[in-house]
């Protein structure tokens, strides 16, 4: 719901942080999360496309969505070629 993340961002700003960015994998953004993130000290939020953004979240300019398609393609290729998949994450 964004409560903890926005509180941490506020604490970082109060401690003198010049810029605050956030990253997370699955942007469920339930409840008032989008509203809280929009009003937070966070300048940019980077998420993956593992979960579709709701309409309200997709309008938030500070959210940048990264595709996991290239990583999945490399994993599939590694499996097919019987090479290490874990090396993709090192």
N, C-alpha and C positions, 0 to 999 in steps of 0.2 A: 504493500500500500504506500510505500515511499516515506513513511514516517522516520525510520531509523536513518536512512540515507540522507534525508534533508537535514536532520539534526546534526549528523556528522559534518555535512557541508557547512552548516552555520558555525559549528565549533572550529572548523579549519579556518574559515574566514576570520573569525574573532581572534584566532591565534596568529593571524598575519599572512595566510596563504594568498598569493597573488592571483592564482587561477585554480579553479576546481573543475575537474572533469570526472565523469563516472562511466564505468563499463559494466555491463552485465549481459549474460547469455540469453536468457529467456524473458523477454519483456512482457510479462503477464499484465502488469500495471492495473491491478484491481482497485476497487473503491475510488478514493479521491487521489490516487497516485499521480495521475497526469497533472492535475491542478497543483498538487504539492511540488512536483518537480518543476513545473513552469514557474512557480513563484520562488523557487529555491536559489541559492547562491551558485548552483552548478551551471557552468557555461555551456558544456557540451556533454551529451549522453550518447555513448556508443553501445549499440545492441546488435544482436544477430537476428537473422530472419527465421529463426527456428520456431517462433510463434508470431503469427500475424499481428501487427499493431491494430488496436481498435481505431475507429474513425477519429476520435478526439486526440489520441496519441500521434497519429500520422500527421496531424496538423501542427504539432509542436516543432518549431524550427530548431530547437536545440537537440533534437534526437536525430542521430545518424545511424542508419541501418546498414550493416555489413552482411554480405551473402556468405553462407557457408558452402556454397556449391563447389568452389575450387577445392576445398579441403575434402569434401565427399568424393569428388572425382579422383583425387590422388589416392584416397583410401581404397576405392573400388579397384583402381589400377594396381595398387600394391597387392591386394588380395588376389586378383587375377594372375599377377606375375609371381605370386608366392614370395613376396619380399616383405620387409618389416613395415607394419602399419604404425607401430609405436614410434618409429623414427620421425613420423610426421609431427609428433608432439614434443620433440626434444629440442 
